[in-house]
Structure formats: C-alpha cells, structure tokens
Amino acid sequence: MEVLLANEVEYVRGVAESRLPEGTVDDKLLRTLVTAQFLAGARTAQDGRAAVRAGFDVHHRGYGITAPADARRLRSMTS
C-alpha cells in the first residue's frame, strides 16, 4: 500500500510541479490529497476533484489565516 501511494504522490508531484511556480509544491499536501482520493474511492473525474477539494480543506483546517486554501493551487490539482 505504501508503495502504491508513494507512486501516486510522485505522479501528482510531477503534475503540480509543471503547473505551479517553482518551489511551491507542498509534499505533505500532496500526500493528503492522494490519500483522500484513495479513501474516497473516486471512480469519476468529478468524484476525484471533489475528493481533492475535501482533502485540501482538511489539510488546511486549523491553520486559520496563516495558511488559507489557495484557490490557484487547488485549481491546478483538480483540472
């Protein structure tokens, strides 16, 4: 399971790095998003985007204004 999730994180990292400014990819966020998709069992692209949005919100919960969810980063990971 760890190897499968690690491979997925690497794939998502490649996508994120191609769409975001250099140095802005957050490895912990990527792991949260991949895990959320896995746990949700998303079967469609729409379900996958919803799982990513939920994971994004969960990852940033409790940070308040110090780490608000960045809509640009979220869009880059769900489009």
Rosetta silent file (secondary structure, phi, psi, omega in degrees, C-alpha in Angstrom):
SEQUENCE: MEVLLANEVEYVRGVAESRLPEGTVDDKLLRTLVTAQFLAGARTAQDGRAAVRAGFDVHHRGYGITAPADARRLRSMTS
SCORE:     score description
SCORE:     0.000 S_00000001
   1 L     0.000  -43.271 -179.743    0.000    0.000    0.000 S_00000001
   2 H   -61.387  -39.284 -179.555    2.803    2.420    0.882 S_00000001
   3 H   -66.358  -43.517  178.647    4.494    1.825   -2.466 S_00000001
   4 H   -59.747  -48.809  179.701    1.243    2.408   -4.368 S_00000001
   5 H   -64.545  -38.833  178.135    0.554    5.660   -2.517 S_00000001
   6 H   -62.690  -40.210  177.511    4.175    6.794   -2.949 S_00000001
   7 H   -63.983  -41.007  178.126    3.914    6.200   -6.701 S_00000001
   8 H   -64.500  -41.672  178.569    0.699    8.215   -6.840 S_00000001
   9 H   -60.898  -42.798  179.241    2.295   11.058   -4.868 S_00000001
  10 H   -61.573  -41.245  178.283    5.210   11.111   -7.334 S_00000001
  11 H   -62.887  -49.184 -178.957    2.789   11.302  -10.274 S_00000001
  12 H   -63.557  -37.860  177.924    0.780   14.122   -8.666 S_00000001
  13 H   -59.316  -44.087  179.329    4.028   15.935   -7.744 S_00000001
  14 H   -60.484  -42.465  178.089    5.057   15.907  -11.412 S_00000001
  15 H   -64.457  -48.445 -177.900    1.716   17.367  -12.461 S_00000001
  16 H   -62.037  -42.625 -179.095    1.803   20.003   -9.715 S_00000001
  17 H   -64.762  -28.950  179.059    5.404   20.999  -10.482 S_00000001
  18 H   -78.196  -16.991 -175.328    4.507   21.528  -14.140 S_00000001
  19 H  -111.261  -15.788 -176.161    1.594   23.820  -13.234 S_00000001
  20 L  -111.895  157.724  175.886    2.791   25.742  -10.185 S_00000001
  21 L   -59.351  149.749 -178.751    5.624   28.215   -9.669 S_00000001
  22 L   -56.318  135.731  176.522    8.942   26.633   -8.728 S_00000001
  23 L    83.678    7.473 -177.359    9.272   25.816   -5.041 S_00000001
  24 L  -105.069   -2.897 -179.784    5.565   25.954   -4.193 S_00000001
  25 L   -74.155  129.721 -176.907    4.726   22.238   -4.216 S_00000001
  26 L  -106.446  108.280 -176.880    3.854   21.037   -0.709 S_00000001
  27 H   -60.428  -39.245  179.673    4.706   17.330   -0.213 S_00000001
  28 H   -65.202  -40.420  176.870    2.504   16.978    2.865 S_00000001
  29 H   -62.801  -43.134  179.769   -0.441   18.455    0.982 S_00000001
  30 H   -59.998  -43.357  178.399    0.164   16.075   -1.927 S_00000001
  31 H   -62.855  -39.836  177.690    0.133   13.068    0.418 S_00000001
  32 H   -62.121  -44.510 -177.399   -3.107   14.321    1.982 S_00000001
  33 H   -66.764  -42.503  178.743   -4.735   14.736   -1.436 S_00000001
  34 H   -64.524  -42.305  178.276   -3.658   11.328   -2.714 S_00000001
  35 H   -63.622  -41.777  178.530   -4.845    9.673    0.492 S_00000001
  36 H   -60.592  -43.631  178.704   -8.200   11.482    0.291 S_00000001
  37 H   -64.264  -42.188  179.615   -8.730   10.241   -3.261 S_00000001
  38 H   -61.659  -48.316 -177.898   -7.754    6.716   -2.277 S_00000001
  39 H   -66.590  -33.633 -179.718  -10.067    6.666    0.741 S_00000001
  40 H   -74.063  -22.289 -178.356  -12.946    8.194   -1.217 S_00000001
  41 L    63.785   38.854 -177.452  -12.642    5.563   -3.920 S_00000001
  42 L   -56.861  126.438 -179.036  -13.305    8.172   -6.594 S_00000001
  43 L  -106.443  -13.553  178.896  -14.479    6.459   -9.775 S_00000001
  44 L  -127.327  165.022  177.404  -15.010    9.520  -11.958 S_00000001
  45 H   -61.630  -38.500  179.251  -13.070   12.715  -12.595 S_00000001
  46 H   -63.274  -43.945  177.231  -15.819   14.659  -10.829 S_00000001
  47 H   -63.073  -39.396  178.794  -15.547   12.400   -7.766 S_00000001
  48 H   -62.985  -44.513  178.139  -11.764   12.786   -7.856 S_00000001
  49 H   -62.336  -41.140  178.891  -11.991   16.590   -7.936 S_00000001
  50 H   -63.385  -40.316  178.549  -14.447   16.528   -5.022 S_00000001
  51 H   -65.314  -39.962  178.623  -12.081   14.293   -3.027 S_00000001
  52 H   -65.101  -43.588  178.126   -9.155   16.620   -3.758 S_00000001
  53 H   -60.123  -44.047  179.553  -11.171   19.653   -2.669 S_00000001
  54 H   -63.660  -44.255  178.043  -12.160   17.886    0.551 S_00000001
  55 H   -61.944  -39.593  178.856   -8.556   16.814    1.193 S_00000001
  56 H   -61.542  -45.549  179.273   -7.354   20.366    0.523 S_00000001
  57 H   -64.026  -43.318  179.758   -9.840   21.751    3.058 S_00000001
  58 H   -63.746  -42.836 -178.886   -8.925   19.110    5.649 S_00000001
  59 H   -59.645  -37.873 -176.673   -5.205   19.729    5.174 S_00000001
  60 H   -92.486   -2.430 -179.989   -5.650   23.457    5.851 S_00000001
  61 L   -62.655  136.500  177.308   -8.145   23.097    8.712 S_00000001
  62 L    88.821   -8.903  179.223   -6.929   24.688   11.911 S_00000001
  63 L   -86.868  -15.546 -179.993   -4.350   26.928   10.265 S_00000001
  64 H    58.768 -144.401 -176.051   -6.696   29.900   10.121 S_00000001
  65 H   -74.316   -8.596 -179.739   -5.468   32.907    8.215 S_00000001
  66 H   -73.209  -21.817  179.467   -1.852   31.743    8.418 S_00000001
  67 L  -148.703   64.541 -179.707   -2.415   29.162    5.670 S_00000001
  68 L   -66.935  150.465  177.006   -5.657   29.814    3.802 S_00000001
  69 L   -60.568  127.472 -177.880   -6.542   27.448    0.999 S_00000001
  70 L   -92.529  111.954 -175.837   -5.040   28.890   -2.178 S_00000001
  71 H   -58.760  -36.212 -179.999   -7.623   28.675   -4.982 S_00000001
  72 H   -64.779  -44.478  178.632   -4.904   28.746   -7.684 S_00000001
  73 H   -64.239  -42.047  179.381   -3.092   25.765   -6.186 S_00000001
  74 H   -62.007  -45.627  179.754   -6.362   23.892   -5.778 S_00000001
  75 H   -60.136  -39.321 -178.061   -7.378   24.540   -9.396 S_00000001
  76 H   -65.063  -25.455 -178.240   -4.003   23.306  -10.645 S_00000001
  77 H   -95.335   -8.722 -178.200   -4.547   19.989   -8.856 S_00000001
  78 H  -117.809    0.368 -179.222   -8.140   19.448   -9.923 S_00000001
  79 L  -100.085    0.000    0.000   -8.103   20.483  -13.566 S_00000001
